Amino acid sequence: MTQSAADAGAPPTRVTLRAILTVFLPFAGGYYLSYLYRQVNAVIAEDLTADVGLSASDLGLLTSAYFVAFAAFQIPLGLLLDRYGARRVHGLLLMLAAAGALGFALGDGLLQLWLARALIGLGVAGGLMAAFKAITQWFPESRWPVVNGCFLAMGGLGAMSATAPVEALLQVTDWRGIFAGLAAATLAVAVLILLVVPERRDTRHPQSLSEQLAGVRQVFADRFFWRLAPMAFLCMATSLSIQGLWAGPWLRDVAGLDRSGVARTLFLMAAAVTVGFVVWGWAADWLTRRGVPLTRTLGLGVALFLSALACITFEIDRTALWPWLFLGLMGNVTALSYTVLSRHFPLALSGRATTALNLLVFLGAFAVQSAMGALVDLVAAGQTQPYPSAAYQTAFATFLALCLLAWVWFLVAGRRQNYSSPPPKD
């Protein structure tokens, strides 16, 4: 069911049931699956390494393929969304993700599995940006914060589904069966988006490719972008790498949990991530309305994230649940960086600014996830599972130190500037 340009005249003034059913829910289904794909390897890691014969470095490289493909497509994605619209771009991309999931289910070697997971990453690359574009077209501006917060929480539900529910499914099938089922579900969501989501055409004169690329260059030449970006992409990449892969092996090898214990802890951490999306969105809005700059809220939140990561890195209480809940709550605070950039840049550049940061985040996640595996292998010195505690401590501490340096750079370099004011008008 598509909608003609004539039906899509004035901007919406209220949230309608039709918009919820035909826009929010289909796109939420795609974002739910993207998070499920992102996190699922943390639970199936033991089976995957045993069946295919992977080292820690292999596992990190394989899982990170999602991130490198996701990142590499961010700039082309922005151009395609502006030209062809969210419905067509995201629907067709999800079909690629379904093909990747089926290829992963049938894969036998590292190369085939890597290529299949990269295809999954490419296929879900538009999950957030396509939805944000559709939300701005079909929901009133005054309701965007609420709608976006609810949408992000759907990703948290996907992360939760990748933990204990996946572990339960492993009792009746194997990881190949799980990915075959994900392929079918992804294809169904893709078809739903293509058939159900309406389309609203942009009546403005579209920019040429050279004009769009000039805007991208302007973003990457901006000094404030490079004050914020190192902290944003290092912290987000480290959080994604631990939550999406290394938390599972750590809980098995350091905390000594069995499979069900690992899955249960990951489930509760994912629940904390879901709550964190809502909490940080509400807190930022509340503090901003009371005169606290968004940059200051972001800096405080990153300090709490670093504290949570330090508790796990230095094994303050290695068998306790609370450090992982703390990390889940704090792990997504750097998502506020997208709002900071949107307010710093003119409206005409805000989309390219957030896509540029997304590119760095997922390239960083690829690098961090792979590097953690290499560090674990290096310190383990040939020891296979279980890996020693010192191996995880070295890997986590390395990126804790890098995140800390980036946080200090953010505070020192931007201390005299406030980028939380409303964006300039076009």
C-alpha positions in Angstrom: 0.0 0.0 0.0 1.8 3.1 -1.2 0.6 6.7 -1.0 0.7 9.2 -3.9 2.3 12.6 -3.7 -1.1 14.1 -3.7 -2.1 12.3 -0.5 1.1 13.4 1.2 0.7 17.1 1.2 0.9 18.9 4.6 3.1 17.7 7.4 1.2 15.6 10.0 -0.1 17.4 13.0 -0.8 14.4 15.3 0.1 10.8 15.8 -2.4 8.6 14.0 -3.1 4.9 14.3 -2.4 4.5 10.6 1.1 5.9 11.0 1.8 3.6 13.9 0.6 0.5 12.0 2.0 1.2 8.6 5.2 3.1 9.4 6.4 2.6 13.0 5.8 -1.1 13.4 7.2 -2.3 10.1 10.4 -0.3 10.5 10.6 -1.3 14.2 10.5 -4.9 13.0 13.6 -4.3 10.9 15.4 -2.5 13.7 14.5 -5.3 16.1 16.1 -7.8 13.7 19.2 -5.7 13.2 19.9 -5.7 16.9 19.2 -9.4 17.2 21.8 -10.1 14.4 24.3 -7.8 16.1 24.1 -9.5 19.5 23.4 -13.2 18.7 27.0 -14.3 18.3 27.6 -13.7 22.0 25.3 -16.7 22.8 26.2 -19.0 19.9 30.0 -18.3 20.2 30.7 -21.6 21.9 28.9 -23.7 19.3 30.2 -21.7 16.4 33.8 -22.0 17.5 33.4 -25.8 18.2 31.6 -26.6 14.9 33.8 -24.5 12.6 37.1 -24.6 14.5 37.6 -20.9 15.1 40.2 -19.2 17.3 39.4 -16.1 19.4 40.9 -13.9 16.6 38.7 -15.8 14.0 35.6 -15.3 16.1 36.3 -11.6 16.6 37.0 -11.1 12.9 33.9 -13.1 11.9 31.5 -11.2 14.2 33.0 -7.9 13.2 32.2 -8.4 9.5 28.7 -7.1 10.4 30.2 -3.8 11.5 32.5 -3.2 8.6 29.8 -3.8 6.0 27.4 -1.7 8.0 29.9 1.1 8.2 31.0 1.0 4.6 27.5 1.6 3.4 26.6 4.6 5.5 27.5 7.4 3.1 25.9 5.7 0.1 22.9 4.9 2.3 22.3 8.6 3.0 22.4 9.4 -0.7 20.0 6.6 -1.6 17.5 7.5 1.1 17.3 11.1 -0.1 16.8 10.0 -3.7 14.6 6.9 -3.4 12.9 7.1 0.0 13.0 4.9 3.1 10.4 2.3 2.0 12.2 1.1 -1.1 15.8 1.4 0.2 15.2 -0.4 3.5 12.9 -3.0 2.1 15.3 -4.1 -0.6 18.3 -4.0 1.8 16.5 -6.3 4.2 16.2 -8.8 1.4 20.0 -8.8 1.2 20.1 -9.4 4.9 17.8 -12.4 4.5 20.1 -13.8 1.9 23.1 -13.3 4.2 21.3 -15.1 7.1 20.6 -18.1 4.8 24.2 -18.1 3.7 25.4 -18.0 7.3 23.1 -21.0 8.1 24.7 -22.9 5.3 28.3 -21.8 5.8 31.1 -24.2 6.5 34.3 -22.1 6.6 35.5 -18.8 8.0 35.5 -17.0 4.6 31.9 -18.1 3.7 30.6 -17.2 7.1 32.4 -13.9 7.0 30.9 -12.9 3.7 27.5 -14.0 4.8 27.7 -12.0 8.0 29.0 -9.0 6.0 25.9 -9.3 3.8 23.7 -9.3 6.9 25.5 -6.1 8.0 24.9 -4.5 4.6 21.3 -5.5 4.6 20.4 -4.0 8.0 22.6 -0.9 7.5 19.5 1.3 6.9 17.6 0.1 10.0 18.0 3.3 12.0 18.5 6.0 9.4 15.7 4.9 7.2 13.3 4.8 10.1 14.4 8.2 11.3 13.7 9.6 7.8 10.2 7.9 7.8 9.4 9.1 11.3 10.2 12.8 10.3 7.8 12.4 7.4 4.9 10.7 9.1 4.9 11.9 12.7 4.6 15.5 14.0 7.8 17.2 14.9 6.7 17.7 18.5 6.4 14.0 19.0 9.7 13.0 17.5 11.6 12.5 20.8 8.9 10.2 22.1 8.6 8.2 18.9 12.4 7.9 18.5 12.8 6.8 22.1 10.2 4.0 21.6 11.8 3.0 18.3 15.3 2.7 19.9 13.8 0.6 22.6 12.7 -1.9 19.9 16.4 -2.5 19.3 16.8 -3.2 23.0 14.1 -5.8 22.7 16.0 -7.4 19.8 19.1 -7.5 21.9 17.1 -9.2 24.7 15.8 -11.8 22.2 19.4 -12.6 21.2 20.1 -13.9 24.7 18.0 -16.3 26.8 15.4 -16.9 24.0 18.2 -17.9 21.6 19.7 -20.1 24.3 16.3 -21.8 24.7 16.1 -22.3 20.9 19.5 -24.0 21.0 17.9 -26.8 23.0 15.7 -27.7 20.1 17.8 -26.7 17.1 21.4 -25.5 16.4 22.9 -22.2 15.4 22.2 -23.0 11.7 18.5 -23.6 12.4 18.4 -20.2 14.2 19.9 -18.4 11.3 17.6 -20.1 8.8 14.6 -18.9 10.9 16.1 -15.4 11.0 16.4 -15.5 7.2 12.7 -16.2 6.9 11.7 -13.6 9.4 13.8 -10.9 7.7 12.3 -11.7 4.3 8.8 -11.4 5.8 9.6 -7.9 7.3 11.2 -6.8 4.0 8.0 -7.7 2.1 5.9 -6.1 4.8 7.8 -2.8 4.5 7.6 -2.8 0.7 3.8 -3.5 0.7 2.5 -1.6 3.7 4.7 1.5 4.3 3.3 4.6 2.6 5.5 6.9 0.6 5.8 10.7 0.9 7.7 12.5 -1.8 10.0 15.4 -1.0 8.8 18.4 -3.1 12.0 20.3 -2.7 14.5 20.4 -5.6 16.9 17.5 -4.9 20.6 18.3 -4.5 23.0 17.0 -7.1 25.5 14.3 -6.2 28.3 16.8 -6.2 26.4 19.1 -3.8 25.6 16.2 -1.5 29.2 15.1 -1.4 30.3 18.7 -0.7 28.2 18.6 2.4 29.9 15.4 3.5 33.3 17.0 3.1 32.0 20.0 5.1 31.1 17.7 8.0 34.4 15.9 8.0 36.2 19.3 7.9 34.4 20.6 11.0 36.5 21.1 14.1 33.8 20.2 16.6 33.0 17.0 14.8 36.5 15.8 15.5 36.3 16.9 19.2 33.2 14.8 19.6 33.8 11.9 17.2 36.8 10.1 18.9 34.9 9.8 22.2 31.6 8.9 20.5 33.0 6.2 18.2 35.4 4.6 20.7 32.9 4.4 23.5 30.1 3.1 21.3 32.4 0.7 19.4 33.7 -0.7 22.7 30.2 -1.1 24.2 28.9 -2.8 21.0 31.9 -5.1 20.9 31.5 -6.3 24.5 27.7 -6.5 24.4 27.6 -8.1 21.0 30.4 -10.7 21.5 32.9 -10.7 24.3 30.5 -10.5 27.3 29.5 -14.1 26.6 33.0 -15.7 26.6 34.0 -13.5 29.6 31.0 -14.7 31.7 31.9 -18.3 30.8 35.6 -18.1 31.4 36.0 -15.5 34.1 32.7 -15.6 36.0 32.5 -19.4 35.5 28.8 -19.4 34.5 27.2 -22.2 32.5 25.4 -21.7 29.3 22.1 -20.9 30.9 23.8 -18.5 33.3 25.5 -16.7 30.5 22.3 -16.4 28.5 20.4 -15.1 31.6 23.0 -12.5 32.4 23.1 -11.3 28.8 19.3 -11.1 28.7 19.2 -8.9 31.8 22.0 -6.7 30.4 20.0 -6.3 27.2 17.0 -5.3 29.3 19.2 -2.7 31.0 20.2 -1.4 27.5 16.5 -1.1 26.6 15.7 0.8 29.8 18.9 3.0 29.2 17.6 4.2 25.9 14.5 5.6 27.6 16.3 6.9 30.7 19.0 8.8 28.9 16.5 10.3 26.4 14.3 11.5 29.3 17.2 12.7 31.4 18.8 14.7 28.5 15.4 16.3 27.7 14.8 17.1 31.4 18.2 18.6 32.0 18.3 20.6 28.8 15.0 22.3 29.7 16.6 23.3 33.0 19.6 24.9 31.3 22.1 22.1 31.5 24.0 21.9 28.1 23.6 18.6 26.3 27.3 18.4 25.9 27.7 18.4 29.7 25.1 15.6 30.1 27.0 13.6 27.5 30.3 14.1 29.3 28.8 13.0 32.6 27.2 9.9 31.0 30.5 8.9 29.4 32.1 9.1 32.8 29.6 6.7 34.2 30.1 4.4 31.2 33.9 4.4 31.9 33.2 3.6 35.5 31.0 0.6 34.6 33.6 -0.7 32.1 36.3 -0.3 34.8 34.3 -2.4 37.2 34.2 -5.3 34.7 37.8 -4.8 33.5 39.3 -5.0 36.9 36.9 -7.6 38.2 35.5 -5.6 41.1 33.0 -8.4 41.6 33.5 -11.0 38.9 30.5 -13.2 39.7 28.0 -10.4 40.4 25.2 -9.3 38.1 25.3 -5.6 38.9 28.4 -4.6 36.9 26.8 -5.9 33.7 23.5 -4.1 34.5 25.5 -1.0 35.1 27.3 -1.4 31.8 24.0 -2.0 30.0 22.4 1.2 31.4 25.4 3.3 30.6 26.5 1.7 27.3 24.2 3.7 25.0 24.7 7.2 26.5 26.9 8.2 23.6 23.9 7.9 21.4 23.2 11.4 22.6 26.1 12.4 20.3 23.8 12.2 17.3 21.5 14.8 18.9 24.5 17.0 19.7 25.7 16.9 16.1 22.2 17.6 14.8 22.0 20.7 16.9 25.5 21.8 15.9 25.1 21.6 12.1 22.5 23.3 10.0 19.4 21.3 9.3 20.4 20.7 5.7 23.6 18.9 7.0 22.3 17.1 10.0 21.5 13.9 8.2 25.0 13.7 6.7 26.6 14.6 10.0 24.9 11.7 11.9 25.6 9.3 9.0 29.2 10.3 9.1 29.4 9.5 12.8 27.6 6.2 12.2 30.3 5.4 9.6 33.0 5.9 12.3 31.1 4.1 15.0 30.7 0.9 13.0 34.2 1.0 11.5 35.4 1.4 15.1 33.2 -1.6 16.2 34.8 -3.7 13.5 38.3 -2.7 14.6 37.6 -3.1 18.3 35.9 -6.4 18.1 38.7 -7.8 15.9 41.5 -6.3 18.1 40.0 -7.7 21.3 40.1 -11.2 19.8 43.7 -10.7 18.7 44.7 -9.4 22.2 42.9 -12.4 23.9 44.8 -14.8 21.6 48.1 -12.9 22.2 47.9 -13.0 26.0 46.5 -16.6 26.0 49.6 -17.7 24.2 48.1 -20.6 22.5 45.7 -21.6 25.3 42.2 -22.4 24.0 38.9 -22.2 25.8 38.6 -21.3 28.6 40.8 -18.2 28.0 42.6 -16.8 31.1 41.3 -13.8 33.0 44.4 -11.8 32.1 43.6 -12.1 28.4 40.2 -10.4 28.8 41.6 -7.9 31.2 44.3 -6.8 28.8 41.8 -6.5 25.9 39.2 -4.6 27.9 41.8 -2.4 29.6 43.3 -1.3 26.3 40.1 0.1 25.1 39.1 1.5 28.5 42.3 3.6 28.3 41.6 4.7 24.7 38.0 5.7 25.7 39.4 7.6 28.7 41.8 9.6 26.5 39.1 10.4 24.1 36.8 11.6 26.9 39.5 13.9 28.3 40.1 15.3 24.7 36.3 16.0 24.5 36.3 17.9 27.8 39.5 19.9 27.3 39.0 20.8 23.6 35.4 21.8 23.9 35.3 23.3 27.4 34.7 26.9 26.3 32.1 26.1 23.6 28.5 25.2 23.9 27.0 23.3 21.0 23.7 22.6 22.6 21.9 25.6 21.2 19.1 25.1 18.6 20.3 24.5 15.1 20.5 27.5 12.7 17.7 27.8 10.3 18.2 27.0 6.6 
